C-alpha cells in the first residue's frame, strides 16, 4: 500500500492522540507494527496512519556522533509533533542560522548542503500536507 515496506516508521492516529510504530510485516489487507512502547499489533490499511519519511541526509551520510543513538530523526520528530506555526519557526530558525554563518564556521559546501537539506525537507513536508488535505 503506497510503498509501505518492512522497516518503515509510521505515525498512527488514535482516539487519545497518536503513536509511532515500525512496520514488521505487510499483507494484502493490512500490516503488523511494533509500537514505540514495544507492543506488536495488526492494522488494516484503512487505519488512520501516515508514513514518516526518513532523512535522506542520514541515509546518505554517516550520522555524526553528537546526534546520539536516537532511532528517530529530529526533523521527522518536528514534522509529526509541531503545529504548523511551530514547524515554520523551527525551519526558519535553522535556515537563517546556516545562511547567516555561511563561510564563517564550517566548509561552505557543507553549510550549503545543510541549507538545501532543511529547505528540501520543509518543502517535501508542505507538499505532503497539501496532498493529504486534498484527499
C-alpha positions, 0 to 999 in steps of 0.5 A: 500500500503506497510503498509501505515496506518492512522497516518503515516508521509510521505515525498512527492516529488514535482516539487519545492522540497518536503513536509511532510504530515500525512496520514488521510485516505487510499483507494484502489487507493490512500490516503488523507494527511494533509500537514505540512502547514495544507492543506488536499489533495488526492494522488494516490499511484503512487505519488512520496512519501516515508514513514518516519519511526518513532523512535522506541526509542520514541515509546518505551520510554517516550520522555524526556522533553528537546526534546520539543513538536516537532511532528517530530523526529530529526533523521527522520528530518536528514534522509529526509533533509541531503545529504548523506555526511551530514547524515554520519557526523551527525551519526558519530558525535553522535556515537563517542560522546556516545562511547567516554563518555561511563561510564563517564556521564550517566548509561552505559546501557543507553549510550549503548542503545543510541549507538545501537539506532543511529547505528540501525537507520543509518543502517535501513536508508542505507538499505532503500536507497539501496532498493529504488535505486534498484527499 
